[in-house]
Amino acid sequence: MKRTIEVSTAGTHLSIKHNCLILSSDREQVASVPLEDLGTLILASQSLTVTSAVLGRLAEHGGITIVTGADHQPEGTLLPLRAHSTRGERVRAQVSASRPLEKQLWARIVRAKIRNQAALVPDGATRTRLEKLANSVRSGDPKNCEAQAARSYWPLVFSESHPTLNSEPFRRNRSGPWPNNLLNYGYAVLRAMTARAICAAGLLPELGIHHHSRYDPFALASDLMEPFRTWVDHRCLELAADGPSELTRREKQELLGVYDDPVMLDGQRTPLFVAVERAASGLALAFVECKTGTPALKATERLLLPSLPADNAR
């Protein structure tokens, strides 16, 4: 199982020795991690030093590096570019994907997202309404069921976590007050994880099926991560029970634990990061099969998407 390492101690120096990541302070080694065990490296201090060998060798082993800013939120990501064995075929299929295929894929993603949101809300009536809304999603989501679900989901999902949120319904806003800071960090890590899986599957992360912003270099990750957001929400719910706070090291470590959270995928229980990898691989197969003549709706069945285990639902 791949590990996530966050380095936040000022003055730490990172280097490579004997296929291990070496962390040193005042020229004394303080930690060593085999590169083959490392999936994500988070550089969370403004006064670290790191060799180019660290970045290159981690990418060579399929790992990603995330750099955070002064506000401790992720600012940049370094992804591995080592090609999948059939990357050329997959990229050509992705680039030439038909609009009907993209719309069917997006509908499948939205349905999964809303169903996971329904499993997390505490109110039975809202849960039933969201489940019905998920079943009503059509190709391309023309009625914007995703936004309709959000309007029901967000005011309720944090309502029992803290008294201040009961009096003022929570609004999801990236620049909004707590606990938006927790969600921002968790989503940024999830997005980087998804982008890594997309690259490993031989696809272009810039080319989305629904998100097409000229300013989004990981549009496909923005698409594919949607059904997985609920696991970050669940982690944030647990942290929110302690009341408002800044984003501390403890909270970041808790949010990084989402990598290993249980997911139901194709009837099997699996860690979230494995489910993300399988979803990316399935998406690539959907592109290829549709290009070779499989009907769009049938090809979308290759895209396996997650559901919350019963013990995670509220």
DRENVOLUM-120503 format. One record per atom (N, C-alpha, C, O, CB): residue in three letters; y, z, x. Coordinates in steps of 0.2 Angstrom, whole numbers, plus 5000, padded with zeros to 4 digits. Glycine has a CB too. Layout:
BEGIN
ALAYZX;...
# end
This chain:
BEGIN
MET499450005004;MET500050005000;MET500650005004;MET500750045009;MET500050064995;LYS501149955003;LYS501749955007;LYS502250015006;LYS502250035001;LYS502049885006;ARG502550035012;ARG502950095011;ARG503750065011;ARG503850015013;ARG502850135017;THR504150105008;THR504850095008;THR505150155012;THR505050215011;THR505150095001;ILE505550135017;ILE505850185022;ILE506650175021;ILE506850125022;ILE505650165029;GLU506950235020;GLU507650235020;GLU507950275026;GLU507750325027;GLU507950265013;VAL508350245030;VAL508650275036;VAL509350285034;VAL509750245034;VAL508550225042;SER509550355034;SER510250375032;SER510550425037;SER511150445035;SER510250405025;THR510250435042;THR510450485047;THR510950455052;THR510750405055;THR509950525050;ALA511550475052;ALA512050445057;ALA511750445064;ALA511450495066;ALA512750475056;GLY511850395068;GLY511750385075;GLY510950365076;GLY510750365082;GLY511850455078;THR510650355071;THR509950335072;THR509850265075;THR510250215073;THR509550335065;HIS509450255080;HIS509350185083;HIS508650165081;HIS508150195081;HIS509450195090;LEU508650095078;LEU507950065076;LEU507750015081;LEU508149975083;LEU508050045069;SER507150015083;SER506849965088;SER506149955086;SER505849985082;SER506949985095;ILE505849905090;ILE505149895089;ILE504749905096;ILE504949895101;ILE505049815088;LYS504149935095;LYS503749955101;LYS503049955098;LYS502849985093;LYS503950015104;HIS502549915101;HIS501849905100;HIS501749895092;HIS501349935089;HIS501549975102;ASN502149845089;ASN502049835082;ASN502249885077;ASN501949895072;ASN501349805081;CYS502649935080;CYS502849985076;CYS503649985075;CYS503949975080;CYS502650055078;LEU503950015070;LEU504650025069;LEU504750095072;LEU504450145070;LEU504850025062;ILE505150095077;ILE505350165080;ILE506050185078;ILE506550145079;ILE505250155088;LEU506050245076;LEU506750275074;LEU506850335080;LEU506450375081;LEU506750305067;SER507450325083;SER507650365088;SER508350395087;SER508750365084;SER507650335095;SER508450455090;SER509050495089;SER509150525096;SER508750565099;SER509050545084;ASP509750515099;ASP509950545106;ASP509350525111;ASP509150565115;ASP510050615105;ARG509150465110;ARG508650435115;ARG507950465114;ARG507450455118;ARG508850435122;GLU507850505109;GLU507250535108;GLU506850505101;GLU507250505096;GLU507250615107;GLN506250485102;GLN505950465096;GLN505850515091;GLN505550565092;GLN505250425098;VAL505950495084;VAL505950545079;VAL505450525074;VAL505150565070;VAL506550565076;ALA505250455074;ALA504750435069;ALA504550365071;ALA504850325075;ALA505050425062;SER503950345069;SER503650285070;SER503250265064;SER502850295061;SER503150285076;VAL503350195062;VAL502950165056;VAL502650105058;VAL503050055060;VAL503450165050;PRO502050095057;PRO501750025058;PRO502049975054;PRO502149985048;PRO500950025057;LEU502249915057;LEU502549865053;LEU502149835048;LEU502449815042;LEU502749805058;GLU501449835049;GLU501049815043;GLU501049855037;GLU500849835032;GLU500349805046;ASP501249915038;ASP501349965032;ASP502049965029;ASP502049995023;ASP501150035034;LEU502449925032;LEU503149935029;LEU503349875025;LEU503349815027;LEU503649935035;GLY503549885019;GLY503749835014;GLY504449825013;GLY504749775013;GLY503449855007;THR504849885013;THR505549885013;THR505949935017;THR505749985018;THR505749895005;LEU506449905021;LEU506849955025;LEU507549955022;LEU507849905022;LEU506849925033;ILE507750015021;ILE508450025018;ILE508850055024;ILE508750105026;ILE508450065012;LEU509450015026;LEU509850045030;LEU510450075027;LEU510850045024;LEU510149985035;ALA510450145026;ALA510950175022;ALA511450225025;ALA511650275023;ALA510550225017;SER511650205031;SER512150235035;SER512550185038;SER512350135040;SER511850285040;GLN513250195039;GLN513750155042;GLN513750155049;GLN514050115053;GLN514450165039;SER513350205052;SER513350215059;SER512650215062;SER512450255067;SER513650275061;LEU512250165060;LEU511550145063;LEU511650095068;LEU512050055068;LEU511050135058;THR511150085073;THR511050035077;THR510350005076;THR509850045076;THR511250045085;VAL510349935076;VAL509649905075;VAL509649845079;VAL510049805079;VAL509549895067;THR509049835082;THR508949775086;THR508749715082;THR508549725076;THR508349785091;SER508849655084;SER508749595080;SER507949585080;SER507749555075;SER508949535084;ALA507549615084;ALA506849615084;ALA506649655078;ALA506149635075;ALA506549645090;VAL506949705076;VAL506749745070;VAL506749695064;VAL506349695060;VAL507149805069;LEU507349665063;LEU507449625057;LEU506949565057;LEU506649545052;LEU508149595057;GLY506849535063;GLY506449475063;GLY505749495062;GLY505349455059;GLY506549445070;ARG505449545066;ARG504749565065;ARG504549595058;ARG504049575056;ARG504649615070;LEU505049625055;LEU504949645048;LEU504849585044;LEU504449585039;LEU505449695046;ALA505349535044;ALA505249475040;ALA504649445041;ALA504249415037;ALA505849435041;GLU504449445048;GLU503749405050;GLU503149435046;GLU502649405045;GLU503649415057;HIS503249505045;HIS502649545041;HIS502749545034;HIS502449575030;HIS502649615044;GLY503249505031;GLY503349495024;GLY503849555021;GLY503849555015;GLY502749495021;GLY504149595025;GLY504549645023;GLY505249625022;GLY505449575024;GLY504549705028;ILE505649665018;ILE506349655017;ILE506749705020;ILE506549765020;ILE506449645009;THR507449685021;THR507849735024;THR508449735019;THR508749685017;THR508149725031;ILE508649795017;ILE509249805012;ILE509749845016;ILE509649905019;ILE509049845005;VAL510349825015;VAL510949855018;VAL511349885013;VAL511549845008;VAL511349815023;THR511549955013;THR511949985008;THR512749985011;THR512849985017;THR511750055006;GLY513149995006;GLY513849995008;GLY514050075008;GLY513650115008;GLY514349965003;ALA514750085009;ALA515050145009;ALA514850195003;ALA514850255003;ALA515750145010;ASP514750154997;ASP514650194991;ASP513850204990;ASP513650224985;ASP514950154985;HIS513450184995;HIS512750194995;HIS512450144990;HIS511850154989;HIS512650264993;GLN512750094987;GLN512450044983;GLN512249984988;GLN512649974992;GLN512950024978;PRO511649954987;PRO511449894991;PRO511949844991;PRO512249824985;PRO510749874988;GLU512149814997;GLU512649764997;GLU512349695000;GLU512649644998;GLU513149785002;GLY511749695003;GLY511449635006;GLY510749645007;GLY510449705008;GLY511849615012;THR510349585007;THR509649585008;THR509449535012;THR509749475012;THR509349575001;LEU509049545017;LEU508749495021;LEU507949485019;LEU507549535019;LEU508749525029;LEU507849425017;LEU507149405015;LEU506749365020;LEU507049335024;LEU507249375008;PRO506149375019;PRO505649335024;PRO505649265021;PRO505649245015;PRO504949365024;LEU505649215026;LEU505649145024;LEU504949105026;LEU504949045025;LEU506249105027;ARG504549145028;ARG503849115030;ARG503549085024;ARG503449115019;ARG503349175033;ALA503449015025;ALA503248975019;ALA502548995016;ALA502049015020;ALA503248905021;HIS502448995010;HIS501848995006;HIS501448935008;HIS501748875010;HIS501948994999;SER500848935008;SER500448875011;SER500548815007;SER500448755009;SER499648895011;THR500748815000;THR500848764996;THR501548764994;THR501748744988;THR500348754990;ARG502048784998;ARG502748794996;ARG503048724994;ARG503348724989;ARG503148825001;GLY502848674997;GLY503148614996;GLY503048584989;GLY503448564985;GLY502948555001;GLU502348594987;GLU502148574980;GLU502448624975;GLU502748594970;GLU501348584980;ARG502548684976;ARG502848734971;ARG503548724971;ARG503848724965;ARG502648804974;VAL503948714976;VAL504648694975;VAL504748634972;VAL505248634967;VAL504948694982;ARG504448584973;ARG504548514969;ARG504348534962;ARG504748504958;ARG504048464972;ALA503848564960;ALA503748584953;ALA504248624950;ALA504448614944;ALA503048614952;GLN504548674954;GLN505048714951;GLN505748674950;GLN506048684945;GLN505248774956;VAL505848634955;VAL506548594954;VAL506448544948;VAL506948534945;VAL506648554961;SER505848514947;SER505848464942;SER505548494935;SER505448464930;SER505348414944;ALA505548564935;ALA505348594928;ALA505748574922;ALA506348564923;ALA505448674929;SER505448554917;SER505748534911;SER506148594907;SER505948644908;SER505248504906;ARG506648574903;ARG506948624900;ARG506548654895;ARG506648714894;ARG507548584896;PRO506048624891;PRO505648654887;PRO505248714890;PRO505148764887;PRO505148604883;LEU504948694896;LEU504548744900;LEU505048804902;LEU504848864901;LEU504348714906;GLU505648794904;GLU506048854906;GLU506248894900;GLU506248954900;GLU506748824909;LYS506348864894;LYS506548894888;LYS505948944885;LYS506048994883;LYS506748854882;GLN505348914886;GLN504748954884;GLN504549014889;GLN504349064887;GLN504048904884;LEU504748994895;LEU504649054900;LEU505149104899;LEU504949164899;LEU504749024907;TRP505749084897;TRP506249144896;TRP506149174890;TRP506249244889;TRP506949104895;ALA505849144884;ALA505649184878;ALA505149234880;ALA505149284877;ALA505449134873;ARG504649214884;ARG504049254886;ARG504349324890;ARG504149374888;ARG503549224890;ILE504849304894;ILE505149364898;ILE505549414893;ILE505449474894;ILE505649334903;VAL505949384888;VAL506349424884;VAL505849464879;VAL505949524878;VAL506749374880;ARG505349434877;ARG504849474873;ARG504549534876;ARG504549584874;ARG504249424870;ALA504349524882;ALA504049574886;ALA504649634888;ALA504449694887;ALA503849554893;LYS505249614889;LYS505749654890;LYS505849704884;LYS505949764885;LYS506449624892;ILE505949674878;ILE506049704872;ILE505549754870;ILE505649814868;ILE506249664866;ARG504849734871;ARG504349774870;ARG504349834874;ARG504149894872;ARG503649734870;ASN504449824880;ASN504549884885;ASN505049934883;ASN505049994884;ASN504549864892;GLN505649904881;GLN506149944879;GLN505949984872;GLN506150044872;GLN506849904877;ALA505649954868;ALA505349984862;ALA504950044864;ALA504950094860;ALA504949934857;ALA504550034869;ALA504050094871;ALA504450154873;ALA504150204874;ALA503550064876;LEU505050144876;LEU505450194879;LEU505850234875;LEU506050294876;LEU505750174885;VAL506150204869;VAL506550234865;VAL506250294861;VAL505650284859;VAL506850184860;PRO506550354860;PRO506250404857;PRO506250404849;PRO505850444846;PRO506650474859;ASP506650354846;ASP506650354839;ASP506150304836;ASP506150244838;ASP507350334837;GLY505750324831;GLY505250284829;GLY505450224825;GLY505150174825;GLY504750324824;ALA506050234821;ALA506250184817;ALA506550124822;ALA506450064820;ALA506850204812;THR506950144827;THR507150094832;THR506650064835;THR506650004837;THR507650134837;ARG506150104837;ARG505550074841;ARG505250014836;ARG505049964839;ARG505050124842;THR505150024830;THR504849974825;THR505349914825;THR505049864825;THR504750004818;ARG505949934824;ARG506449874824;ARG506449834830;ARG506449774830;ARG507149904823;LEU506349864836;LEU506349824842;LEU505749784843;LEU505749724845;LEU506449874848;GLU505149814841;GLU504549774841;GLU504549714836;GLU504349664838;GLU503949824839;LYS504849724831;LYS504949664826;LYS505449614829;LYS505349554829;LYS505249684819;LEU505949634833;LEU506449594836;LEU506049554842;LEU506149494842;LEU507049634839;ALA505649584845;ALA505249554851;ALA504849494848;ALA504749444851;ALA504849604855;ASN504449514842;ASN504049464839;ASN504449404836;ASN504149344835;ASN503649494834;SER505149414835;SER505549354833;SER505849314838;SER506149264836;SER506049384828;VAL505749324844;VAL506049284850;VAL505749214850;VAL505149214850;VAL505949324856;ARG506149164850;ARG505849094850;ARG506049064856;ARG506449094861;ARG506149054844;SER505849004858;SER505948964864;SER506748964865;SER507148944862;SER505748894863;GLY506848994871;GLY507548994874;GLY507949054871;GLY508549064873;GLY507948934872;ASP507649094867;ASP508049154863;ASP508749134860;ASP509249154862;ASP508149204869;PRO508749084856;PRO509349054853;PRO509749104849;PRO510349104848;PRO509148994848;LYS509349154846;LYS509749214842;LYS509949264847;LYS510249324844;LYS509249234837;ASN509849264853;ASN510049314858;ASN509749384856;ASN510149434856;ASN510849314859;CYS509149384855;CYS508749444854;CYS508849494859;CYS508849554858;CYS508049434852;GLU508849464865;GLU508949514871;GLU509549554870;GLU509549614871;GLU509049474878;ALA510149524868;ALA510749564867;ALA510749614861;ALA510949664861;ALA511349514867;GLN510349584856;GLN510349634850;GLN509949694852;GLN510049744849;GLN509949594844;ALA509349684856;ALA508949744858;ALA509349794862;ALA509349854861;ALA508349714862;ALA509749764866;ALA510149804871;ALA510649854866;ALA510749914868;ALA510649764876;ARG510949824861;ARG511449864857;ARG511049924854;ARG511349974852;ARG511749814852;SER510449914852;SER510049974849;SER509750014854;SER509750074853;SER509449944845;TYR509549984860;TYR509150024865;TYR509650074869;TYR509450134870;TYR508849974870;TRP510150054872;TRP510550094876;TRP510850154873;TRP510850204876;TRP511150054879;PRO511150154867;PRO511450214864;PRO510850264863;PRO511050324863;PRO511750194858;LEU510250244862;LEU509750294861;LEU509350314867;LEU509150374867;LEU509250264856;VAL509250274872;VAL508750294877;VAL508950354881;VAL508550384884;VAL508650234882;PHE509650364882;PHE509850424886;PHE510050474881;PHE510350524884;PHE510350404891;SER510050474875;SER510350524870;SER510050594871;SER510450634869;SER510250494863;GLU509450594873;GLU509150664873;GLU509150694880;GLU508850744882;GLU508450664871;SER509550664885;SER509450684892;SER510050734894;SER509850774898;SER509550624897;HIS510550724891;HIS511150774893;HIS511650784887;HIS511750734884;HIS511450744899;PRO511850844885;PRO512350854880;PRO512950804880;PRO513150784874;PRO512550924880;THR513150784885;THR513750744885;THR513650674883;THR514050644880;THR514050744892;LEU513050654884;LEU512850584881;LEU512650584874;LEU512650534871;LEU512250564885;ASN512550644871;ASN512450654864;ASN513050644860;ASN513050604855;ASN512050714862;SER513550664863;SER514250664859;SER514550594860;SER514950574856;SER514750714861;GLU514450564866;GLU514650494867;GLU514150454869;GLU513850454874;GLU515250504873;PRO513950404864;PRO513350354865;PRO513450324872;PRO513950294874;PRO513350304860;PHE512950314876;PHE512950284882;PHE513050214882;PHE512750174877;PHE512250304886;ARG513450184886;ARG513550114887;ARG513350094894;ARG513550124899;ARG514350094885;ARG512950044894;ARG512750014901;ARG513349974903;ARG513549924900;ARG512149974900;ASN513649994909;ASN514149954912;ASN514149974920;ASN514050024922;ASN514849984910;ARG514049914924;ARG513949924931;ARG514549964934;ARG514350004939;ARG513949854934;SER515149964932;SER515650004935;SER515750064930;SER516350104931;SER516249964935;GLY515350084926;GLY515450144921;GLY515250204924;GLY515050204930;GLY515050124915;PRO515350264921;PRO515150324923;PRO514450344923;PRO514050304921;PRO515550384919;TRP514250394926;TRP513550414927;TRP513250414920;TRP513550424915;TRP513550494929;PRO512650394919;PRO512150384925;PRO512050304927;PRO511550284929;PRO511450404923;ASN512650264926;ASN512650194928;ASN512550194935;ASN512250144937;ASN513250164926;ASN512750244939;ASN512650234946;ASN511950234948;ASN511650204953;ASN513050294950;LEU511550274944;LEU510750274946;LEU510450214944;LEU510050184948;LEU510450334941;LEU510650184938;LEU510350114936;LEU510550064941;LEU510150024943;LEU510650104929;ASN511250064943;ASN511450014948;ASN510950014954;ASN510749954957;ASN512150024950;TYR510850074957;TYR510450074963;TYR509750054962;TYR509450014966;TYR510450144966;GLY509450074956;GLY508750064955;GLY508649984953;GLY508149954956;GLY508550094949;TYR509149954950;TYR509049884948;TYR509149844955;TYR508849794955;TYR509649864943;ALA509649864959;ALA509749824965;ALA509049824970;ALA508949774972;ALA510249854969;VAL508749884970;VAL508149884974;VAL507549844970;VAL507249804974;VAL507849954974;LEU507549844964;LEU507049804960;LEU507149734961;LEU506749694962;LEU507049824952;ARG507849714961;ARG508049644962;ARG507749614969;ARG507549564969;ARG508749634961;ALA507949654974;ALA507749634981;ALA506949634981;ALA506649584984;ALA507949684986;MET506549674978;MET505849674978;MET505649614974;MET505149574977;MET505549734974;THR505949594969;THR505749534965;THR505949464969;THR505549424969;THR506149524958;ALA506449464973;ALA506649414977;ALA506149404982;ALA505949344984;ALA507349414980;ARG505949454985;ARG505449454990;ARG504749424988;ARG504449374991;ARG505249524993;ALA504549444982;ALA503949414979;ALA504049344977;ALA503549304978;ALA503749454972;ILE504649324975;ILE504749254973;ILE504649204980;ILE504349154979;ILE505449244970;CYS504949234985;CYS504949194991;CYS504149194994;CYS503949134996;CYS505349224997;ALA503849244993;ALA503149244995;ALA502649204991;ALA502149174993;ALA502849314995;ALA502949184985;ALA502549144980;ALA502749074981;ALA502449024978;ALA502649164973;GLY503149054986;GLY503348984988;GLY503848954983;GLY503848894982;GLY502748944987;LEU504248994980;LEU504848974975;LEU505548984978;LEU505549024983;LEU504749004969;LEU505948954976;LEU506648954978;LEU507049014973;LEU507049004967;LEU507048894977;PRO507249064976;PRO507549124972;PRO508249104969;PRO508449134965;PRO507649184976;GLU508549054972;GLU509149034970;GLU509148994963;GLU509648994959;GLU509548984975;LEU508548964961;LEU508548924956;LEU508248954950;LEU507648964949;LEU508148854957;GLY508648984945;GLY508449014939;GLY508148974934;GLY508348914934;GLY508949064937;ILE507849004929;ILE507648974923;ILE508148984917;ILE508148954912;ILE506948994921;HIS508549044918;HIS509049064913;HIS509649084916;HIS510149054914;HIS508749124908;HIS509649124921;HIS510249144925;HIS510449084929;HIS510049054933;HIS510149204929;HIS511049064929;HIS511349004933;HIS511949014936;HIS512348964937;HIS511348944928;SER512149074937;SER512849084940;SER512849054947;SER512449064951;SER512949164940;ARG513449024948;ARG513548994955;ARG513649054960;ARG513549034966;ARG514148954955;TYR513749114958;TYR513849164963;TYR513249214964;TYR513249264967;TYR514449214960;ASP512649194960;ASP512049224961;ASP511549194965;ASP511249144963;ASP511749244954;PRO511449214971;PRO510949184976;PRO510249194974;PRO509749164977;PRO511049204983;PHE510149244969;PHE509449264968;PHE509349254960;PHE509149304957;PHE509249334970;ALA509549204957;ALA509549194950;ALA508849194947;ALA508749224942;ALA509849124948;LEU508349174951;LEU507649174948;LEU507449254948;LEU507049274944;LEU507149134952;ALA507649284953;ALA507449364953;ALA507849394947;ALA507549444944;ALA507649394960;SER508449374946;SER508749404940;SER508349394933;SER508349434929;SER509449374939;ASP508049334933;ASP507649314927;ASP507049354927;ASP506849394922;ASP507449244927;LEU506649354933;LEU505949384933;LEU505949464932;LEU505449494930;LEU505549364939;MET506449494935;MET506449564935;MET506649594928;MET506449654927;MET507049584940;GLU506849554923;GLU507049584917;GLU506549634913;GLU506649684911;GLU507249534912;PRO505849614913;PRO505349654910;PRO505249714914;PRO504949764911;PRO504749614908;PHE505449714920;PHE505249774924;PHE505849824925;PHE505749884927;PHE505149754931;ARG506349814922;ARG506949854922;ARG506749924919;ARG507049974920;ARG507549824918;THR506349924914;THR506149984910;THR505850034914;THR505950094913;THR505649964904;TRP505550014920;TRP505250074924;TRP505850104928;TRP505850164929;TRP504750034929;VAL506350064930;VAL506950094933;VAL507250144928;VAL507450204929;VAL507450044935;ASP507350124921;ASP507650164916;ASP507250224915;ASP507550284915;ASP507650124909;HIS506650224916;HIS506150284915;HIS506350334921;HIS506350394919;HIS505450264915;ARG506350304927;ARG506550354932;ARG507250384932;ARG507350444933;ARG506550314939;CYS507750344929;CYS508350374928;CYS508450424923;CYS508750474923;CYS508850314927;LEU507950414918;LEU507950464912;LEU507750534915;LEU508050584913;LEU507450444907;GLU507250534920;GLU506950594922;GLU507550624927;GLU507650684927;GLU506350574927;LEU507950584931;LEU508450614935;LEU509050634931;LEU509350684932;LEU508650554940;ALA509150604925;ALA509750624921;ALA509650684918;ALA510150714916;ALA509850564915;ALA509050714917;ALA508950774914;ALA509250834918;ALA509350884916;ALA508150794914;ASP509350814925;ASP509750874929;ASP510450874928;ASP510850914931;ASP509550854936;GLY510750824924;GLY511450824923;GLY511850774928;GLY511550754933;GLY511750894924;PRO512450764927;PRO512850714931;PRO512850734938;PRO512950794940;PRO513550714928;SER512850684942;SER512850694950;SER513050624953;SER512950574950;SER512250724952;GLU513250634959;GLU513250574964;GLU512550554966;GLU512050584964;GLU513750594970;LEU512550494969;LEU511950464971;LEU511750494977;LEU511950474983;LEU511950384972;THR511250544977;THR511050584983;THR510450554986;THR510150514983;THR510950664981;ARG510250584992;ARG509650554995;ARG509050574991;ARG508650534990;ARG509650595002;ARG509050634988;ARG508450644983;ARG508450594978;ARG507850574976;ARG508550714981;GLU508950584975;GLU508950534969;GLU508750464971;GLU508350434968;GLU509650534966;LYS508950444977;LYS508750374980;LYS508050374981;LYS507750324979;LYS509150364986;GLN507750424984;GLN507050434985;GLN506650434979;GLN506150394978;GLN506850494989;GLU506950464974;GLU506550464967;GLU506550394964;GLU506050364962;GLU506950514962;LEU507150354965;LEU507150294962;LEU506750244966;LEU506450194963;LEU507950264962;LEU506650254973;LEU506250204977;LEU505550214975;LEU505150174976;LEU506350224984;GLY505350274972;GLY504650284970;GLY504450234964;GLY503850234963;GLY504650354967;VAL504950204961;VAL504750154956;VAL504250104959;VAL503850074955;VAL505350114953;TYR504250084965;TYR503850034968;TYR503050054966;TYR502750004965;TYR503850044976;ASP502950114966;ASP502250134965;ASP502050154958;ASP501450174957;ASP502050184970;ASP502550154954;ASP502450174947;ASP501950134943;ASP501850074945;ASP503050174943;PRO501550164939;PRO500950124936;PRO501250074930;PRO501650084927;PRO500450174932;VAL500950014930;VAL501049964926;VAL500449934923;VAL499949934926;VAL501449904930;MET500449914917;MET499849884914;MET499949804914;MET500449784911;MET499749904906;LEU499549774917;LEU499649694918;LEU498949664917;LEU498449684921;LEU499949684925;ASP498949624912;ASP498249584910;ASP497749634909;ASP497149624911;ASP498149544916;GLY497849694906;GLY497349744904;GLY497149794910;GLY496749834909;GLY496749704902;GLN497549784915;GLN497349824921;GLN497949864923;GLN498549844923;GLN497049784927;ARG497849924926;ARG498349974928;ARG498449954936;ARG497949954940;ARG498150044927;THR499049944938;THR499249924944;THR499949954946;THR500349964942;THR499149844945;PRO500049964953;PRO500749984955;PRO501249924953;PRO501049864953;PRO500749994962;LEU501849944952;LEU502349904950;LEU502449844955;LEU502549784953;LEU503049934949;PHE502449864961;PHE502649804966;PHE502049754966;PHE502249694968;PHE502749834973;VAL501449774965;VAL500949724964;VAL501049684958;VAL500849624958;VAL500249764964;ALA501249714953;ALA501349674946;ALA501949624947;ALA501849574945;ALA501549724941;VAL502449644951;VAL502949594952;VAL502749534956;VAL502849484955;VAL503549634956;GLU502249554961;GLU502049494965;GLU501549454961;GLU501649384962;GLU501649524971;ARG501149474957;ARG500749434952;ARG501149394947;ARG500949344945;ARG500249484949;ALA501749424945;ALA502149394940;ALA502449334944;ALA502449274941;ALA502649434937;ALA502649344950;ALA502949284954;ALA502449234955;ALA502649174954;ALA503249314960;SER501849254957;SER501349204958;SER501149164952;SER501049104952;SER500749234961;GLY501149194946;GLY500949164940;GLY501549114938;GLY501449064935;GLY500849214934;LEU502149134939;LEU502749094938;LEU502649024942;LEU502748974939;LEU503349124939;ALA502449034948;ALA502348974952;ALA501848924949;ALA501848864949;ALA502248994959;LEU501248954947;LEU500748914944;LEU500948884938;LEU500748824936;LEU500148964943;ALA501348914934;ALA501648884927;ALA502048824929;ALA501948774926;ALA502048934924;PHE502448824934;PHE502848764936;PHE502348714938;PHE502448654936;PHE503348784942;VAL501848724942;VAL501448674945;VAL500948644939;VAL500948584939;VAL500948704950;GLU500748684935;GLU500248664930;GLU500648614925;GLU500348564922;GLU499948714926;CYS501248634923;CYS501648594919;CYS501848524922;CYS501848474918;CYS502348634917;LYS501948524928;LYS502148464931;LYS501548414932;LYS501548354932;LYS502348474939;THR500948444932;THR500348404932;THR500048394925;THR499448364924;THR499748444936;GLY500448404920;GLY500248384913;GLY500048434908;GLY499948424902;GLY499648344914;THR499948494910;THR499848554905;THR500448564901;THR501048564903;THR499648614909;PRO500348564894;PRO500848574889;PRO501248644891;PRO500948684894;PRO500648584882;ALA501948634890;ALA502348694892;ALA502148764890;ALA502148814893;ALA503048684890;LEU502048764883;LEU501848824880;LEU501148854883;LEU501148914884;LEU501748824873;LYS500748814885;LYS500048834888;LYS500148854895;LYS499848904897;LYS499548774888;ALA500648824899;ALA500748834906;ALA501048904906;ALA500948944911;ALA501248784909;THR501448924901;THR501848994902;THR501349044902;THR501449104904;THR502348994896;GLU500749034899;GLU500249094899;GLU500049114906;GLU499749164907;GLU499549064896;ARG500149074911;ARG500049094918;ARG500549154920;ARG500349184925;ARG500149034923;LEU501049154917;LEU501549204919;LEU501349274916;LEU501449284910;LEU502249194916;LEU501049314920;LEU500849384918;LEU501449434918;LEU501749434923;LEU500249404922;LEU501549464913;LEU502149514912;LEU501949584911;LEU501349594907;LEU502649494907;PRO502249634912;PRO502049704912;PRO502149734905;PRO502549714901;PRO502349744917;SER501749794904;SER501949834898;SER501849904901;SER501449924906;SER501449824892;LEU502249954898;LEU502250024900;LEU501550054898;LEU501350044892;LEU502750064896;PRO501250084902;PRO500650124901;PRO500750174895;PRO501350204895;PRO500350164907;ALA500250194891;ALA500450244886;ALA500650304888;ALA501050334884;ALA499750254882;ASP500550334894;ASP500750394896;ASP501450394899;ASP501750444900;ASP500350424902;ASN501750334899;ASN502450324901;ASN502950314895;ASN503550334895;ASN502550264906;ALA502650294889;ALA503050284883;ALA503250354881;ALA502950404882;ALA502650244878;ARG503750354877;ARG504050414874;ARG503750424867;ARG503950474864;ARG504850414874;
# end
